[in-house]
Amino acid sequence: MSDSDSFIDEVNDEVRRDSLYRSLRKYGWIGILAVVIIVSGAAWNEYRKASAVASARALGETLLGALEQPTPDERVAAFKTVSAEGDMQGVVALLAAAEQLADEDPVAAVETLTPLAQSTDAPAVYSDLAAFKMVMIGGESVTPDLRSQLLERLARPGAPYRALAMEQQVLDLAATGETDAAIEAARALLQEPSLTPGLLRRISQLMVALGANAGENAG
């Protein structure tokens, strides 16, 4: 390689370095900003996880403290002071209603369960459980019309307590003397895939009591 070629290469290298330095000075802040964002994002994510764990632990300790109160009245009062968000609101309401039932106050239990049962934001497993507990509590707080509406909702296809709600519908029909309708409803219930052995036994026995032929019980 001649001296002139070597000189040209050195000049080209110098030009490239100058161009690189100018680019770094002009755009280097973008890379630094990207690094800062990535590091900050990771730190925030860890902080959020730690905060969630701390909040869950604090809520658990509060619920345990409420459950350790000596009387149902005191436990209910403690549950009413619990500050819960999201799904845990449903859990707290169910716990409070259980204590009200233990204190033989079904009216208060229904009042506690009603907002949860009517909630469109709560998971169906909680809102439907609240509705089903209202059905089972009964009494003056749950009128026949309300009971019928709740059962109709709970017996919809795909609902988590469909089979149990259908059983209650069969019992209601039998209680009002609508024997044929009760037998037909029982047959429909026997076709449900989610039937437990205990529920199958109860419905089969009820069909026999209603006068259905033994061969009909299997559907």
N, C-alpha and C positions, 0 to 999 in steps of 0.2 A: 504494500500500500504506500502511495506517495505521500509526501508531507502535506500536499494540498488536500488530499482525500482525508487524511487524519485531522487536519484543521477543520474541514467542513463537518466531519462527524462530531467533533468537539463543539462546534457552534450549534449544530442541530440538537445535541444533548442539552446544551445550556438553554436553548430556546424552549425545549420540552420541559426542563425543570422550572424555568420562569413561568411557563404557562400553567404548570401544575401548582406552583405556589400561589399564583394569582387566583386560580380556581378554588384552592383551599381557603384563601383569605376571603373570597367572595361567597363561596357556598359551604364552607366548613361548618358554619353554625347550624346547618340543617342536620348534619350527622350528630353534632353535639346535642341538639334538641331531641333527636330521635333516641339517643342513649338515655337522656334525662327522662323522656316519656316512658320508655321501657322500664327503667329502674323505678320510677314513681308508681307506675301501674302495678308492678310486682309488689311493691311495699304496701300499696293501698289494698290489694287483694289479700295479702296476709293480715293486714289490720282488720279488714272486714270479716275474714274467717275467725280471727281471734275474738272480735266483738260478738259474732253470732254464737260462738261457743260460750262466752261469758254470759250472754243474755239467756241462753238456754239453761245454763247451770243455775243462774239466779232465779229463773222462773220455776225450775224444778225444786229448788230449796224452799221457795215461797209456797208451792203447792203442798210439799211435805209438811211444812209448818202448819198450814191450814188443816190438813188431815189429822194432825196430832192434837188438835184442840179437843177438850174433853167431852163436849156435848154437840149434838147436831146443830143446834142454834148457833153456837160459837163457830162451828166449821162453816156453816153457810155465810155468816157474817164475814169470816176470813176470806172466803172465796169471792165475795162481792168487792173486796178491796184489791183483788189481784188485777194487775194491769197486763192484759194479754193481747196479742195481735194475731191476725190471720187465723189459721186453723185452730190455734190454741184457745181462742175465744169459745169455740164450740166445746172443747174438752172441759173448760172451766164451767160452762153452763150445765153440762151433763153431770159433772161431779156435784155441783150445787143442788141440782134437782134430786140426785140420789140421796143427798143428806136430808132434803126436805121430805122425801118419802119416808126415810128412816125415822123422821120426827113426826110421822103420821099427819103430814100437811099436804095432801094431794093438790089442793087449790093453788098453793104457792108453787108447787112443783110444775104444774101446768103453766102458770104465769112465767116461770123461768124458762121453760122449754119452748113456749110459743114463738118468741122472736127467732130462735135458732131454727125451728121447724119451718118458719116462713122465709128464712134467708135464701136469697138467690146467689149469694157470694160464697157461702159455706160449702164445703165438699158434700156431695149427696150422702156419703156414708154417715156424716154427722147430722145433717138436717133431716134425713129420713129416719135416723135412729131417734131423734127427738120427737118426730111425728109418731113413730111407732110406740114410743114410751107413753105419749099422750093417749093413744088409743087404749093401751093396756091399763093406764091409770083410771080412765073412765070417770064416773061420778058426775056431779052436776056441772063441773067445769067443761066437760066434753059432751056436748049435746049429741043426740042420734044423728042429726044432719052433719055436724062437724065430724063425727066418727066416720060416717059414710064417705065424706069428702076425702078425709085423710087416707082411708083404706083404698079408695079408688086411685089415689095418687101413688100409694105405696105398692099397689098391685100392677103398676104399669110394667110392660116388658122391659127387662134389663135392670129394673130397680133392685137394690141390694137386699131388700126384705120382702120381695115379691111373694115368695111361697108362704111366709108367715102371715102376710096380709091377706092372702087368698084363704088361708085357714080361718082367719077371723071372719071373713065374709061368709064362709060356709056356716060357721057357728051362728052368725047373725040371722041368716036365712032360716036355719033350724029353729032358733029361738022364737021367731015370729010365725012359726007354723008353715012356712013355705017349703014343705018337705021335698017336693019334686025339684024345685029350683036348687035346694041345698045339695041334693044328690048329683045334679048336673054339674054344679060348681065343684063338688068334691071329685067327680070324674076328671074335670079339667085340671084340677090341682094334681091329680095322680100322674098326669102326663108331663109335669114339670121336671126338667133334668136336675134341678138343684135340690130335689127332695131328700131329706135326711131319713135314716131309718126310724127315728122317733116320730117324725112328722108323718111318715108313711103309715106307721102303726096307728097313730091317733086317728087319721082320716079313714083308714080301713075299718076301725072299730066304730067310728061315727056312722059310716055308711050302713054297717050292719044294724046299728041301733035305729037308723032311719028306715030300715026295711028293705034296703037294696039287696039284691041277690049276691051271694058270695062270689059268683063268677064275674060279677060286674066290677068288683073292687080293683082288680088288676088293670082295668081300663081296656 
